[in-house]
Amino acid sequence: MPTADHNPAIESSTDFDPASSTIAVVTFNRSALLTRLLESVEKMDPKPGHIVIVDNASSDDTTEVVEGFRERLGTQLVYRRLDTNTGGSGGFSEGMRVAYELGSEWIWLMDDDVEVIPDGLAKMGKWAPRFKSIQGRRYDYDGSEFYWQYRIAERMGIPIPFAPAGFDESGFKPMNSGCFEGMFINREVVQQIGLPDPRFFIYWDDQTYGWLASRKTPSVIVDEFVLRRTREIKQWDMGVRHMNASSNAYRYYIMRNRGHIKQYYRSLGVYNPVLFALGTALTFAKELIRLVFVERTFRGTSNLFRGLRDGRKIANDASWRPMPPLAAVPAAG
C-alpha cells in the first residue's frame, strides 16, 4: 500500500482526543439539509472541538439557520460566508484552511446533505491512533449500505467499480482515493500535501486529494457506519452498484478536470499517456451511459466535448503548479 513517497514519520500511536477534531461542512442554498446536519451534530457524543461551516454565497436563509444553532451545538461554531460560489472544491479548500489554522489535529469533511451518526466521531477516533487518512462508511437515503469506489486504477485516474465491497476481520481495506463526504484526515498529512485544490470547482477534487494522501501515509476505508445521506438522488440500480444522475455542470467538469489530474500526474512522475487517455475515454463513455440509462436523454453531450476542450488547455498550461505544502504550524495544545 505505501508508495515511494510514504513517510513513516506521520504514523502515530497516540490516543484520540475528540476535542482535537474539527468538522468542516460546505453548504450552498440548502438550509433545510444543513439544519438536519446541525441537528445531528447537536446529538453527537462525543462532539468535536469545532465545527466550521463554509457558505458558498448562499442566497437563502443559511446565515440565519447557522446563527440559530450557535448556542445549541455544544461545540465552537465558526462560520465563513464566501463572497462568491467557489464550488465544492473551493469550499472544502477554505474549510480545510480554517480548520488547519484553528490547530485541529483531525479534520472531518462533509457535505451538507448528510447527518452524523451520534457516536460517529468515536468510531472514527478508534482508528486514529493507527491511520492518518481514514474514510468511514455511509448509509444511503433509504437506509441501505452506500457503496463508494475506494480504489482507483492509478495510471488511468479512474475509480475501480468492481473493488470488493466486503470487509474481512481486520475491519479495514486499503484505499488510494478520497471522498469529501466523510474524509477524516490528520493535520500532518494536510501539511505535507497542502489544501484541496480549488481549481477543480467540482468533481475529481476529493479523489485526487485522497490519492495524494495515500502517497504519504497508509489510507483506509473502515467498516464503521458514521454518516447517513439525507438527500435522495435519482439512480440506475445495477444490483450491488448504483449510477447516480448528473447535471450539465457536472458533465463539463468531469471532463475538464482531467486536465488538472494530468498535471498532478506529471508533477509526480506517474503520468502514462496511453493509460491516462484510456481513462479519459472510459470516463466519457460512462457519462454517455449515465445520460441514456439514468436521465433517459441524449442531450448534454456538448458539455462533455466542451469539458474535453478546456481540459486540454489546462493540461497544456506551462505555468500550472500543484498546491503547495502548508507551513508546519503546531496543533492546538
C-alpha positions in Angstrom: 0.0 0.0 0.0 2.7 2.6 0.8 4.5 4.2 -2.2 7.9 5.6 -2.6 6.6 8.8 -1.1 5.3 7.1 2.0 6.5 8.9 5.2 6.6 6.7 8.3 7.1 9.8 10.4 3.4 10.7 10.2 2.3 7.4 11.8 1.3 7.7 15.4 0.2 5.6 18.4 -1.2 8.4 20.5 -4.8 8.3 21.8 -7.5 10.2 20.1 -9.0 13.3 21.7 -12.4 14.3 20.2 -11.8 17.9 21.1 -8.8 17.9 18.8 -11.0 17.4 15.8 -13.0 19.8 13.6 -16.0 19.0 11.3 -15.8 21.2 8.2 -19.0 21.5 6.2 -19.6 23.1 2.8 -23.1 24.4 2.0 -24.9 26.2 -0.7 -28.6 27.2 -0.7 -29.7 24.0 1.1 -30.6 25.4 4.5 -33.1 22.6 5.2 -30.4 19.9 4.6 -27.9 21.9 6.7 -30.5 22.1 9.5 -30.7 18.3 9.6 -26.9 18.0 9.7 -26.6 20.6 12.5 -29.3 18.8 14.5 -27.3 15.6 14.2 -24.2 17.4 15.4 -26.2 18.6 18.4 -26.9 14.9 19.3 -23.2 13.8 18.9 -21.4 12.1 21.8 -18.6 12.8 21.8 -18.6 16.2 20.0 -15.7 17.7 18.0 -13.8 20.8 19.3 -15.1 22.9 16.4 -17.5 22.8 13.5 -16.6 25.1 10.6 -19.3 25.9 8.1 -18.3 27.3 4.8 -21.2 29.0 3.0 -20.7 29.3 -0.8 -22.5 32.7 -1.0 -26.0 31.2 -0.4 -29.0 33.4 -1.2 -31.4 31.6 1.1 -31.7 31.7 4.9 -28.4 29.8 5.6 -26.9 32.6 7.7 -30.0 32.7 10.0 -30.0 28.9 10.3 -26.4 28.8 11.3 -26.7 31.5 13.8 -29.7 29.8 15.3 -27.6 26.8 16.2 -24.6 28.7 17.6 -25.6 28.3 21.2 -27.2 24.9 20.8 -24.4 22.8 19.3 -22.2 22.3 22.4 -19.1 23.0 20.4 -17.4 26.1 19.0 -19.0 27.1 15.7 -17.0 29.0 13.1 -19.0 30.4 10.1 -17.3 31.6 6.9 -19.6 33.1 4.3 -17.7 33.4 1.0 -18.4 36.3 -1.4 -18.8 34.1 -4.4 -19.7 30.4 -5.1 -16.4 28.6 -5.3 -17.9 25.2 -5.8 -17.4 22.2 -3.5 -13.6 22.3 -4.3 -13.2 25.9 -3.2 -15.5 25.4 -0.2 -13.5 22.4 1.1 -10.2 24.1 0.5 -11.4 27.0 2.6 -12.9 24.7 5.2 -9.6 22.8 5.5 -7.6 26.0 5.7 -9.8 27.3 8.6 -9.6 24.0 10.4 -5.9 23.8 10.0 -5.4 27.3 11.2 -7.5 26.5 14.3 -4.9 24.0 15.2 -7.1 21.0 14.6 -5.4 17.6 14.8 -8.1 15.9 12.8 -10.3 17.4 10.1 -13.6 15.7 9.2 -15.0 16.9 5.9 -18.6 16.5 4.9 -21.3 17.9 2.6 -24.5 19.5 3.9 -26.6 16.5 2.7 -25.5 14.1 5.3 -26.2 13.7 9.0 -23.7 12.2 11.6 -24.4 9.0 13.5 -24.4 10.1 17.2 -21.3 8.0 18.0 -19.7 8.6 14.6 -16.7 10.6 15.9 -15.9 7.9 18.5 -16.0 5.3 15.7 -13.6 7.2 13.6 -11.4 8.1 16.6 -11.0 4.4 17.3 -8.8 4.1 14.1 -7.0 7.4 14.6 -4.1 6.0 16.6 -3.3 3.6 13.7 -4.0 5.6 10.5 -3.8 9.2 9.3 -6.2 9.1 6.3 -9.5 7.4 7.1 -12.9 7.1 5.3 -15.9 5.8 7.2 -19.0 4.2 5.7 -22.4 5.8 5.0 -26.0 4.7 4.9 -27.9 5.8 1.8 -31.0 7.9 1.9 -33.2 4.8 2.1 -31.1 3.2 4.9 -29.2 0.8 2.7 -25.5 0.5 2.7 -23.9 3.0 0.4 -21.1 1.7 -1.8 -18.2 4.1 -2.5 -15.5 3.3 -5.0 -12.5 3.5 -2.7 -9.8 2.3 -5.2 -8.6 3.9 -8.4 -6.7 2.5 -11.3 -3.8 4.9 -10.7 -2.4 5.3 -14.2 -5.8 5.7 -15.7 -7.0 8.0 -12.9 -10.5 6.5 -12.6 -12.3 4.5 -9.9 -12.3 0.7 -10.0 -16.1 -0.1 -10.0 -15.6 -3.8 -9.0 -13.4 -3.2 -5.9 -14.7 -5.6 -3.3 -17.5 -4.3 -1.0 -17.0 -6.7 1.9 -14.6 -6.4 4.8 -12.5 -9.2 6.5 -11.8 -9.5 10.2 -9.3 -6.6 10.1 -12.2 -4.1 9.7 -10.5 -2.0 7.1 -9.4 -2.0 3.5 -6.5 -0.1 1.8 -7.7 2.8 -0.4 -5.9 5.2 -2.7 -8.8 7.6 -3.2 -10.9 10.0 -1.1 -14.4 11.4 -0.7 -15.1 14.8 0.9 -18.4 13.3 2.1 -16.7 11.9 5.2 -12.9 12.2 4.7 -11.2 12.1 8.1 -7.6 13.3 7.8 -4.8 14.2 10.2 -3.2 17.7 10.0 0.3 16.3 9.4 -0.9 14.8 6.1 -2.6 18.1 5.2 0.6 20.0 6.0 2.5 17.8 3.6 0.1 17.7 0.6 -1.4 21.2 1.1 -5.0 22.2 0.8 -7.6 20.7 -1.5 -7.2 22.3 -5.0 -10.0 24.9 -5.5 -9.3 25.0 -9.3 -11.4 21.8 -9.7 -14.6 23.7 -8.7 -16.4 20.4 -8.6 -15.5 16.7 -9.3 -12.3 14.7 -9.1 -11.0 17.0 -6.4 -11.6 14.6 -3.5 -10.4 11.6 -5.4 -7.2 13.5 -6.3 -6.7 14.7 -2.7 -7.2 11.2 -1.3 -4.8 9.8 -3.8 -2.2 12.4 -2.8 -2.7 11.5 0.9 -2.3 7.8 0.1 1.2 8.6 -1.3 2.2 9.9 2.1 0.6 7.5 4.5 -1.4 4.3 4.5 -5.0 5.3 3.8 -8.0 3.1 4.6 -11.7 2.8 4.5 -13.0 1.3 7.7 -16.1 -0.8 8.4 -17.8 1.8 10.6 -21.1 3.5 9.6 -20.7 7.1 10.7 -22.8 9.1 8.2 -26.3 8.9 6.7 -27.2 10.6 3.4 -30.3 12.8 3.7 -30.9 13.6 0.0 -32.5 11.3 -2.4 -30.6 11.1 -5.8 -32.0 9.6 -9.0 -30.2 6.4 -9.6 -29.9 3.5 -12.0 -29.9 0.4 -9.9 -27.4 -2.2 -11.2 -27.7 -4.5 -8.2 -24.7 -4.1 -5.9 -23.7 -0.8 -7.6 -25.7 2.3 -8.5 -25.2 5.0 -11.0 -26.4 8.4 -10.0 -27.9 11.1 -12.1 -25.7 14.0 -13.1 -26.1 17.6 -14.5 -24.7 19.6 -17.3 -22.3 21.3 -15.0 -21.0 18.0 -13.6 -20.6 16.6 -17.1 -18.5 19.6 -18.1 -16.2 19.5 -15.0 -15.9 15.7 -15.2 -14.1 16.1 -18.5 -12.4 19.4 -17.9 -10.8 18.4 -14.7 -9.0 15.5 -16.3 -6.6 18.3 -17.3 -5.8 19.0 -13.7 -5.3 15.3 -12.9 -2.9 15.0 -15.8 -0.9 17.9 -14.4 -0.7 16.3 -11.0 0.4 13.1 -12.5 3.1 14.8 -14.5 4.3 16.6 -11.4 4.7 13.4 -9.5 6.2 11.3 -12.4 3.3 8.8 -12.7 1.8 10.0 -16.0 1.4 7.4 -18.7 -0.1 9.0 -21.9 -1.7 5.8 -23.2 -3.3 4.6 -20.0 -4.4 8.1 -19.0 -6.0 8.6 -22.4 -7.8 5.3 -21.9 -9.1 6.5 -18.5 -10.4 9.7 -20.1 -12.2 7.7 -22.9 -13.8 5.4 -20.3 -14.9 8.4 -18.4 -16.5 9.9 -21.5 -18.3 6.6 -22.2 -19.5 6.3 -18.7 -21.1 9.7 -18.9 -22.9 8.8 -22.1 -24.3 5.7 -20.4 -25.4 7.9 -17.5 -27.2 10.2 -19.9 -29.1 7.4 -21.6 -29.9 5.0 -18.8 -30.3 7.3 -15.8 -31.5 10.5 -17.3 -33.2 9.0 -20.4 -31.8 11.6 -22.8 -29.1 12.3 -25.3 -29.0 16.0 -24.5 -25.9 17.2 -22.6 -23.1 15.6 -24.8 -22.0 19.1 -25.8 -20.9 19.7 -22.2 -18.7 16.7 -22.4 -17.0 17.9 -25.5 -16.6 21.4 -24.1 -15.0 19.9 -21.0 -12.6 17.9 -23.1 -11.6 21.1 -25.0 -11.0 23.2 -21.8 -9.2 20.3 -20.1 -6.7 20.2 -22.9 -6.0 23.9 -22.3 -5.3 23.2 -18.6 -3.1 20.2 -19.5 -1.0 22.4 -21.8 -0.6 25.3 -19.4 3.1 25.6 -18.7 2.5 27.8 -15.7 0.4 25.2 -13.8 1.7 24.2 -10.4 0.3 21.8 -7.8 -1.0 23.0 -4.5 2.0 23.8 -2.2 2.6 22.2 1.3 1.4 24.2 4.3 3.5 25.9 6.9 4.2 23.5 9.8 2.1 25.3 12.4 1.8 23.2 15.6 -1.5 21.8 16.5 -3.6 23.4 19.3 -2.5 22.2 22.7 
